[in-house]
Amino acid sequence: MSDGGLQKRTKQFALDVIRFVQALPNQKVYWVIGDQLLRSGTSVGANTRAAHRGRSKREYAAKTMFGAGSS
C-alpha cells in the first residue's frame, strides 16, 4: 500500500522532535515536558509503520484510527 511518503515524513518528524528535546534546558520542568514530547512525537512514526504493515486497507484504517486515539 502506497503511503505517499508518510513514513519518510513521520521519521523526519521524530528526528526533529528528538533534536528539539535535546536542545531544551537541563532543568527539571523541561524533563517532564521533554519526556512526554519524545514519547508522543516518536509514537506517530511507530504507529504509522505498524498500520502500513497491515494486510488490507481495512486493517490499515483500523490501525491508523487506533494510533490516533493512543497518541
C-alpha positions in Angstrom: 0.0 0.0 0.0 1.4 3.4 -1.0 1.6 6.0 1.7 2.7 9.0 -0.3 5.9 9.5 1.7 4.1 9.4 5.0 6.7 7.0 6.6 9.6 9.3 5.5 7.8 12.4 6.8 7.0 10.8 10.2 10.6 9.6 10.6 11.8 13.1 9.9 9.2 14.5 12.4 10.5 12.1 15.0 14.1 13.2 14.4 13.1 16.8 14.6 11.3 16.2 17.9 14.4 14.4 19.3 16.6 17.3 18.3 14.2 19.8 19.8 14.0 18.0 23.1 17.8 17.7 23.2 18.0 21.5 22.9 15.7 22.1 25.9 17.4 23.5 29.0 18.6 20.9 31.5 16.0 21.8 34.2 13.5 19.5 35.9 10.4 21.2 34.5 11.7 20.5 30.9 12.5 16.9 31.7 8.8 16.1 32.2 7.7 18.1 29.2 10.5 16.7 27.1 9.8 13.1 28.1 6.2 13.4 27.1 7.0 15.1 23.9 9.5 12.4 23.0 7.0 9.6 23.6 4.2 11.2 21.7 6.4 12.6 18.9 8.1 9.3 18.2 4.9 7.2 18.5 3.5 8.8 15.4 6.1 7.1 13.2 5.8 3.8 15.1 2.0 3.7 14.7 2.3 4.6 11.0 4.7 1.8 10.4 2.5 -0.7 12.2 -0.5 0.4 10.2 1.5 0.2 7.0 2.3 -3.4 7.7 -1.4 -4.2 7.8 -2.6 -6.9 5.5 -5.5 -4.9 4.0 -6.8 -1.4 3.6 -9.4 -2.1 6.3 -6.6 -3.2 8.7 -4.6 -0.1 7.8 -7.5 2.1 8.6 -8.2 0.3 11.9 -4.6 0.7 13.0 -4.5 4.3 11.9 -7.5 5.1 14.0 -6.1 3.2 16.9 -2.9 5.3 16.7 -4.9 8.5 16.6 -6.5 7.5 19.8 -3.4 6.5 21.6 -1.1 9.4 20.7 
